[in-house]
């Protein structure tokens, strides 16, 4: 049991600032300032799942990272 479960996300790297020892990430499902515990490269032959199953409530969401910009996320969630 963990008080704060550790999530796994695939994200793109926005920038690397070696002087400040920081890496900027594009969208990640975490609160601002949350620590990132580990970074690993995405390796399609190991990490990709060809036909993932998802719950019915989110089956209509975009199927790839490239499609998420055109999706109406605001109608999905009440922020």
Helices and strands as residue ranges (DSSP letters): E 13-17, E 22-25, H 44-47, G 56-58, G 65-70, G 73-75
